[in-house]
C-alpha cells in the first residue's frame, strides 16, 4: 500500500535528484565558459601538462581521472580556484588566475560538482574521504 508519506518521500528524492542534475548542468556550463580554454572541454588539460614550459610554469592539468584534481579535498579545490594555487603551494607561480572577483563560492562549487561527476567511483570515493578528513 502506497501511503502519503511514501509519495512525499519519493517526491523529495526526485526533487533532490533534479536539483543535483541542475547543479551539475550549471557547473558544466560554467566550466565550459571559465575553465575549458585552459583545462579542455573534455577536462583533458593541456598537452604535456607535467612538463614545464619555457617560462618554468606547468601547463594546465587535466581535471579528469588522469590528473590529480581528485587528490585534493573540496576545501583545497575551492581555495585554489577562488584564491590561487598559493593557498596550498605558497610561492608557486602559475598561469591560473584567481576567480575571487569573477565567481561566487556557489559557482565554484557547482564547477567542482560537475568535474567530480565525471570521475570513476574509485576517484570520487578517495576525494570524498579526503574532503571529509579536511572538513574538521
Secondary structure as UniProt FT lines:
FT   HELIX           4..34
FT   HELIX           36..39
FT   TURN            41..42
FT   TURN            47..50
FT   TURN            54..55
FT   TURN            65..66
FT   HELIX           69..71
FT   HELIX           74..83
FT   HELIX           85..87
FT   TURN            90..91
FT   TURN            100..102
FT   HELIX           105..117
FT   HELIX           121..134
//
